[in-house]
């Protein structure tokens, strides 16, 4: 009986790691699809990986199964799903849109996995990052890149009010190269960004987090994947304002 109980307990404790490995699996799918030229599917796989990345931490806390192994496994999985996969997706998108021009601009996309690796290693040893982040989290950057092929495929007018300006930008290799350079720097720069964590559920203690979440949900409901780049930009700007206000 004790052996069965021990085995069951071990299996339950392994659930968060299994979810993390699922994150990794979808990250591998994202790499395969990016290299095959199936950009939208690659972006979708990155988004699914991000869901499992959220769930593994939630499951670990719920089951009281946090461990050093889980932390390392999470970083290794994130490196593939939110470092390598978005980097290769961006690289192949630039190659697709550049034609015979700007021969070397696509290599800027390789900064994404390089700086993501540094960001993840830095996060693991930086004890300051429990209540806030220092540098843009890798899943946030990956989700923006994941939205690019979907935005690029849409030529539409939103609610008859305004067109989708991002479509023109995202099919421009120079813009994609600049994005890769700028946001790779944001991954590792020592810029404090508020974390989406709450210790209490009161409005007064979490005005900034709740306001941002409401804005994000409304934006996603109205604009779908087109909202993702704007949400991350607003997140960075709100963090800067919060830092200035102290």
C-alpha positions, 0 to 999 in steps of 0.5 A, spaced: 500 500 500 505 504 501 509 503 495 502 504 491 501 511 495 509 513 493 508 511 486 501 515 485 505 521 489 511 521 484 506 521 478 502 527 481 508 530 482 510 529 475 504 532 472 507 539 471 513 536 468 509 533 463 505 539 461 512 543 460 514 537 456 508 538 452 510 546 451 517 543 448 513 539 443 509 544 441 515 548 440 518 543 436 512 543 432 513 550 431 520 550 429 518 544 423 513 549 421 517 555 420 522 551 416 517 548 412 514 555 410 508 554 414 508 560 418 501 561 420 501 554 423 508 555 426 505 562 430 499 557 432 504 552 435 508 558 439 501 560 442 499 553 444 506 552 447 505 559 451 498 556 454 502 550 456 507 554 459 502 558 463 499 551 465 505 548 468 507 553 473 499 553 475 499 546 476 506 546 480 503 551 485 496 547 485 500 540 486 505 543 491 510 540 486 515 545 484 522 543 484 529 545 481 528 540 476 522 543 474 525 550 473 531 547 469 526 543 464 522 549 464 527 554 461 530 549 456 523 548 454 522 555 453 528 556 449 526 552 444 518 554 444 520 562 445 527 563 443 529 558 437 522 557 434 520 565 434 527 566 431 527 561 426 520 563 424 522 571 423 528 569 419 524 565 414 519 570 414 524 575 412 527 571 407 520 570 404 519 577 403 526 580 402 526 577 394 533 579 392 534 585 396 537 586 403 541 579 403 543 579 410 538 582 414 535 576 415 540 574 420 538 579 425 533 574 426 538 570 429 539 575 435 532 572 438 534 565 440 541 568 442 538 573 447 533 569 449 538 564 452 541 569 455 535 572 458 532 565 461 539 564 464 539 571 467 532 569 470 534 563 473 539 566 477 536 573 478 533 573 485 530 580 484 525 577 479 520 574 483 515 580 483 517 583 477 521 582 471 527 585 469 527 585 461 521 583 456 519 575 458 521 571 452 514 568 451 511 575 450 516 577 445 515 570 442 507 571 442 508 578 438 512 574 433 507 568 432 502 574 431 506 576 425 504 571 419 497 572 421 497 579 421 501 579 414 495 575 411 490 580 413 488 585 408 482 588 411 478 594 414 477 594 422 469 595 423 469 600 417 473 605 421 481 604 419 485 599 415 490 594 418 497 598 418 501 592 421 500 588 414 504 593 410 510 593 416 510 586 417 511 584 410 517 589 410 524 585 411 527 592 414 521 592 419 522 585 421 530 586 422 529 592 426 524 589 430 529 583 431 534 587 434 530 592 438 526 587 442 532 582 442 535 588 446 529 589 450 529 581 452 536 583 456 536 590 458 535 591 466 528 595 465 523 593 470 517 590 468 511 589 472 509 581 473 502 579 472 502 576 479 497 578 485 498 576 492 491 579 494 485 580 489 483 587 491 482 592 486 487 597 490 492 593 491 492 590 483 490 596 479 495 596 474 495 589 473 487 589 473 487 595 468 492 592 463 488 585 463 482 588 462 485 592 456 488 586 453 482 582 453 478 587 450 483 588 445 483 581 443 476 581 443 476 586 438 482 585 434 484 578 435 491 577 433 492 584 431 492 586 438 498 582 440 503 587 438 500 593 441 498 589 447 506 588 448 507 595 447 502 598 452 505 593 457 512 596 456 509 603 456 505 602 462 511 599 466 516 605 464 510 610 467 510 605 473 517 606 474 517 613 473 511 614 478 515 610 483 
